[in-house]
Amino acid sequence: MTTIVRDIFVFISAAIFVAAAVLITSGAGAHEFKVGALDIGHPWSRPTPKDANIAGGYLTITNKGKTADRLIGGASPAAGQIEVHEVVDVDGMAKTRPLENGIEIKPGKTIELKPGALRIVLLGLKEPFQLGQKIKGTLVFEKAGPVEIVYNVEENPGAAVSGVAGAQHKHH
């Protein structure tokens, strides 16, 4: 009888372990959000110096719909305002500038907001971003409307280093 009890215990323990492993692996990598036909993948930002008043927001947006949409803005309780920016070459220097009309996401396409390229800029930070922190935010799309997201504050070694002049510029 003890052999059967032990076998049942081992079976149940193994089942619990497998279930926990499945939950951990499916939840840990899942950092995605959805609004309408748009999938937003892995929003993140870097830790900021204590005196920084600006941070970049990075993510991917995939349009699984049949019509184009446009990222036109956003908000965050961690910042005074959010703008959508591009990086441009001005006299041989890379600089960021706001995109007045936002970023178009065409049907069937994915755009990547990343260091040194298109990005979300969080202006007027209320406090520095620290490694491991989760920053709440909202993205606003022209057609799909608003979606709540969370930026993971991380050192993303897979992303290019920005090197953009004016990254610490004062914004009025």
N, C-alpha and C positions, 0 to 999 in steps of 0.2 A: 504493500500500500504506500509506503514512503517513496518508492521509486516513481509511482504515478504522480504523487503530490509534487515531488521535485521536478519531474518532467513538465507538469502543468505550470509550475512557478517559472521554470526556465523559458517556456514558450510565451507566457504572458510578459515576462521581463523583456524578451527579445521583441515582442510585438510593440510594447511601449517604446523601446529604444528606436525602432524603425519609424514609428509614428512621429516621435519627437524629432528625429533626424529629418524627416520629410518636411515637417513644419518649419524647422530652423532654416533649411536650405531654400524653401520656397519663400519664406518671409524675409530672409536676410538680403537677398538680391533684388527683391521686389521693391523698387523705389520709383514707381511710375504712377502717373495720374492720367485721367481721361476726361475730356469734355467734348460732347458731340462726336464728330469723326476724327478728333485729334487725340493722339497719344503723346504725352509728355514724359520723357525718360530722364531719370536720374538728375534732378536739379541739384547743383552744388555750388559752393563758393569757397574761397580760400580764407584761412585765418587772416585777420588784418592787424597791423600795428596799432598800439594803443591810441595814437593820435590821428588815425585815419578817419576821414569823414565820407569815404566812398568804398564800395566793394563791387566786384563783378559777380553776376549770376550766370551760370552755364547749364545747358541742358540740350536735349534733342526734342524736336517736335515732328511727328509723323502725321501726315494728312491721309487718312484711309477713306476719305469721302470722294465725292465726284465733283465738288466745287472748291475753288480756292478759298482760303481764309487768311486772316492777317492778325499777327500779334501786334496790338496797338498800345499796350501799357500794362500797368500792374500796380500793386501796392504791397506794403509790408509794415507791420508794427515796429520792425527794427530800423526803419529808414523813414526819412521825411518825404521822399518821393522816389519813384522808379521811372527810368527812361529806357528805351530800346536804342542801342548804339551800334554803329559800325566803325571799323578801323579804316582810316584813309591815309594816303601818303601825302604829306604837306612838306614841300621843300626837302624831300629825302628823310623826313621824320614821320614815324607812324603816330597818328593821333586819333582819338576817338571823337565821334560827333553823333548827336542824336539823329535818329531817323524819324522825321516828322510824320511819315505815313506808315511807320511800323515795318514789319517784316512779313512778306507774303509767303504762305506755305501752299504750294500748288498741289492739286490732287495726286495721290500716289507718291509724293516726294517726302523726304526727310531733310530738315535743316538742322545744323548743329551750331549751337551758340557755344563758343569756346574761346580761351585766351588768345589774343592776337587777331580776333575776327569779330563776327557778330556777337553781341552780348547784351545782357540786361545789366543796367547800372543802378545800384542802390545808392542813393545820395542822402547826405545828412544822417549818417549812422547815429543811432542813439547810444550805442556802446560797441566796443570792438567785437569782431567775430572770433570765437575761440574754437580750436580744434575739437571736434566731436559734438559741437553745438548743433541744434536743429533750428533753423530760421523759418518761421511761417511766412507765407506770401500768397499773393493772388496774381494770376496772370489774366489779362483781359484780351479776348479775341473779338474781332469785328462781328463775326457771324455766330460763333459758338458761345460767346459770352464769357463770364468769369469762371475761373477754376482755382480752388484752393490747392496750394502745393507746399512742400517743405524742402528747403535747401539744406543739404548736409554740408557742414563746414569740415572740409578735408584738404589734405595735401594731395592733390590728384596728380601723381607722377606720370600718368599716361597723357596728360594734357601738356601742350607746349607752354613754355614760359612766356608770359606776355611781352615784356620789354616795350610796352607802349608808353611813349612820352605823355606826360600829363595825367597819368593814372591817379596821382594824388592831387590833381588840380581842384581848386576851390570852385564850386559851382553856384551860380547865383540865379 
